[in-house]
Amino acid sequence: MMGRAEEARTLGKPLSGYTERSVYVKAERATRQSKTPEAGSSATPLADMMGIITPSALHYERHHAGVPTIDPEQHRLTVHGMVERPLVLTMAEIQRMPSVSRIAFLECGGNSGGEWGALTGPTAQRACGLASCSEWTGVPLRLVLEECGLKPGAAWLIAEGADACRMQRSVPVEAALGEALLAYGQNGEPLRPSQGFPLRLLTPGWEGNLQVKWLRRLLVTDQPYMTRDETSKYSDLMPDGKARIFTLMMEAKSVVTFPSGGQRLPGRGLYELTGLAWSGQGLIERVEVTLDGGRSWQAAVLQEPRLPKAFTRFRLAWQWDGKPAVIASRAVDETGYVQPGKEELIAARGLNSGYHFNGIKLWKVAADGSVANADA
């Protein structure tokens, strides 16, 4: 075994064309697959994240027909329908247009779906990991629509992907004329294939399925197309048998990531409790933390910069006395909306839906320092 002096004289690895993370860092996504291997999801290990940006390699994924391999030089975006001047754009033409970069979260409409019932997540990754936050770069969709010229009555876009299932979603034009991007960059590099390379739609604050990857077509219409993934899927069946559809905006949500399920506190003493909060309605205004299962709440410190429709990191100094505790967070956004408890959500929506769960997540800390899902 080498001593420290010998170790200091040992040369390290040479330079490489692509830097890898340390062999001592084990953060990985947790995957869920259906009977069809090409359909499934991979959840971000939220408890292993620092700050608010999710590394591209750990950004959550949700696929319905696998990840296509697309040559960007052959890829085309067609914009047609209720427009004065239909366009067929190459990637080179899109990338010549004025671009912007903005930090925004994405969250699958089915994130935390198990929390409605008995399949509650044992870890932050399993409970809330179909949410991530990146810096996205692309062309404001508004510029392309202005170039095409919308006809009177144009109210919806039918966005279509180039994957095998030709994923389609109806997008209100109001989103396209607002913050929507034709995104081709993520975290300083081109989109990765699993994130839609070479082009995806980005509508900040709205459910992930709307952010159509491998975007190949935008059909401008006067009404939604009622596609499979906005009727039988990604809709909310209510207790009276009616369904909420086009519930696109993701409401305020938060989760404590340390301490959280599967972790262990080595002993009593001072810890920094931390987690993430986000809202599709804009800025996170406040995050409150409970250490006693919701009987009392105290304000956490919000890390700056706080950005609208992006992850916000919150922190709270906690002197753990070694006694059992039940901890959780609740977010309040700039509209005054308060993240609800699970019972409050069920009272309003029943138990028929598997989508749009944003209830408070409770963790229990045992006297031995082990942390587990409080609903288990």
N, C-alpha and C positions, 0 to 999 in steps of 0.2 A: 504493500500500500504506500503510495507516494505521500510525502510530507508536504506541508504548505509551500516550502521553498522550492521543492521540485515541481509542484503544480504551477507555480508562478512562472517557471522557465519553460513550461510546455506550451507550444504554439497552439492557438485555437484553429477553428475551421477557416478555410480561405473564403474569399468573397464568392458570392453566387448571384445568378441572374434574378432570383426570386427569394425573398426572405421568408423563412418559416418561423413559427413560434417555438418557444422553448419546449424541450422534451418533457419538462416538468409541468407544463400547462395542459390539462386534460379536458377542458371545456368542450363539450360536443352537443349537437342537437339530438333530441329524442325523437324518433320516427314512429309514425303510425301508418300502416299500410292496409289496404283493403285486400280482397281476394285477387284483385287485379294489381300487380306490383307497380304499374305506372300511375295509380291513383293513391294519394295519401298525403301526409303532412309531416313536416319536421319542425319541432318547437325550439325556440331560442332558449338557451340556459340562462334565464334572467338573473339567477342568483350569482352567477359568475361574471356578470357584466359590471363595468365601471363607467361612471359618467352617464351620458345619455345616448351615445352613438353605438349602434350595433355593428360589429364587424360584418362585412359582406358575406364572409364564409359561414357566419352563424345566424344570419337573418332567417327568420322563419320561412318555410315554403309550404305551399298548398298546390297540388297538381291534380288535374282531372284526367289527363291523358299522357302523362310523361313529359319530358323536356325535349323539345325538338332541337335539332342542330341546323342553324340558319346561317347562310352566307350573307353577310351584310351588304355585299355588292349586288346581290340578286334580290334582296328584300325590297318590297314596295309598299307604300301606304296609299291606299285609294280613299279619297274623300268625295262622296257623290250624294245623290238624292236631291233634297230641296235646297240646292245651291245654284247660283248663277253660273259659276265656272268650276266644274268638277276638276279635281287634280289627282294626278298619280305622281307621288314623290319618292325619290330615291333617298337613301340614308345620307348621301353626300349633300343633297339639296336641303334636307332637314337641318343638317349640322351647319349649313351656311347661314341659317336664320339667327336672329338675335336670341341669345339663350340666357337663362337664369339658373341659379342654384338655390335650393331651399331645403331646410331640415324639416322632415315630417315623419310621423309615425305611420305605420301600416298595421292594421289589426284585422284578422279574419273574423267574419261575422259569426263563425262557429267557435271562436276562442272562448274557453271556459264553459263550453256546452255541457260538460259533465256536472258542473256545479248546480244545475237545475235540480238534479236528482241525487242518487246515491253514489254516482261515480265521481266523487269530488277528488280533485288532484292532490296527491300526497306531497308534491313539491311545487315551488313557484313555476318551474318549467312546465310541469304537467298541467297545472291549474290555469296558467295565464300565458304560456310561452308562444302562442300564435300571435304575437305582437312584437314589433321591432321598430327601430328608428334609424334613419339614414339621412345623409345629405344626397339629394337628388338633383341632377342637372339635365336640362332639356329646354325645349322651345315652348313658350306659352301657347296652348292650343288656340287661344283667342286669335293669335296672329294668323294661323292657318285658316280659321273660319272667316276672318275678315278678308283674306285673300280670295277665298271661294265665294263669298257673298251669300249670306243666308237669305232665303226667300221668306216672305211673310208667312207666318204660321209655323215656321220651323221651331220645334220645341224639344226634340229629343235627338240624341245620337245613338245609333246602334253600333257599339264597339265590338269588333270581332278579332280574335286571335288566330295565329297561324299554327296552333297546336292541332293534334289529330281530332279533337272533339269540336274544333272551331268554336271555342268559348265565346258566347255572346252575352252582353249586358246592355240594357237601356240606360242611358246617362242623360239627365236633364241638361239642356243647353245652358241653363244658368250656371252650372258647374264649369262647363267649358269656357264660358265667358269670364269666369272668375279666376281661380287659382290653378286650374288643371294644366298639366304639363304633358307634352310628348317627351318622355324621359328616355335618355340613352346613356346616362351616367349615374353611378352610385358610389359615394364615398371616394371620389377622386379618380375612378377608373370606369371603363365601360361596364354596363350592366353585365352581370354573370348570366350564363344561359338559364339557370334556374330562376332568375329574377326578370326574365323577359328579353334577353339579348336578341336582336339589337335595339328593340323599341318597345316601350310599354306605356300605357296610359297611367297617369297619376292624378288622382282627385283627393287632395289632402283632407283628412278627417272623416272620409266615408269608408265603408266596409271594404275589406281587401279584395273580395271577388269582383268588385267594380273596377279595380285597377288592372284592366285586361293586359296580360303579357303577350309578347310576340305580336304586337298590334299590327294588323294588316289592312283593316278596313274601318272606315267611319261612314255609316249611312245616316244622313240627316232626314228625319221624319217629323210628322206632326203628333206622334203618339208613341208610347212604349210598345215593344214587341211581345211582352209577356213571355220571355224565354224561360226555359226550365229553371235556370239558376236565379230567377227572381219571382217565381211562383211556387213550384213544388219545393224549391230549396231557397235558403236565405230569406224566408218569410216567417212570420210568427203566428202560429195558430193559437187563438185566444180561447178562454174557457167557454165562451158562448158559441163556438164553432166557426166564427168569422176569423179571418186572417189579416194581420197587418202586412202590407207589402210596401216595397220601396222604403223600408226603414234604413236608409242609407247611412245616416250620420251615426258615428260611434260615440256614445255618451261617456261622461267622465268616469274614470276608473283608476284604481291604484292597487298596488300590492307591496307588502313588505317583503323584501328579498333577503334581508339579514336582520335577525335570525328567521329562517323559514324552514319548511318541512325538509327533513333529511339531514339537517345540520345539527351540530352539538356545541354548546358553550362549554369550554374547558373548566370553568369555575366561576364563582361569584366575582363581581368586580365591574369595572366600567367598560361599556361596549358602545359602539356607534350603531344604533338601529338605522337602517337605510332601506330605500325602496324607490319605486318609480310610479309616476302618475301621468295621465294623459287625458285629453278631451278633444273630440272632433268639433266642439263648439268654439275652441280658441284656447286662451291661456288658462293654465292652472293658477288659481288665485290663492288657494290655501290647501294644505294637507294636515289633517288631524290624526293623531295616533292614540290608541288606547292600549293600556297595559293590564287592564282588568276586565277584559271581555266586553267592553262597551259601556261600563257603568260611568266612566269618566273619560274625557278626551283632552289632549293638549296639542298645541300647534307645533309642527315640525319646522325646521329650517329648510327653505327652498333654495337650491343651488342655482345661481345665475350662470349664464343668461337663461331666462325663461322665454320660451318661444311658443307662439300659438300652434296648436295641432302638432306638437312634438312632445317627446318624453320630457318630464321634469324630474330631476333627482331630488329626493327629500332625505333629511337626516335628523336624528334626535339622539342626544347623549343620554344613555340609560345606565344607571347604577343598579345592576342586578344583585338582589340580596340572597339569591339561592333558593327562593321560594317559587312554587309553580305560578305561572303567569299565562294569560291569554292575550295575545297582541294582534293588532290589525291597524289598518289605515283607512281613511276615507278622504276622497278628494272633493274639492269645491272649485268649479271653474268660474270664469269671469262673468257668466250669465247668472250666477247665483245657484246653479244646479248643484245639488249635493248627492254624492254617490250613495245609493240606497243599500240597505241590508238585504240579505237573501229573502227573509220572510216578507219584506215589503214588496220585492219584485214578484214573488209568487202570488201574493194577494192581488196584485194588479194584473198579472198575465197568466196565472195558472201554471201548469206543468206540461203543457203540450208542445212547447217550443224547445228547440235545442240551440237557438241563436240569440245573439245580442245580450248575453249575460254580463252585467257589470256590477254585480253585488260585492259587498265587503267580504274579504277573505280573512278568516281567523286562523292563527297558529297558536298551538299550546306548547309552552315551555315547561318541561318537567323538572323536578328538583335535581335530577342527575344531569341537567343541561341539554337533554335530547329535545328536539323540536319536531312536532308532528302536526298534521292536519287536524284542526279542532273539530271538524265535522265527521271525522272517521268513526 
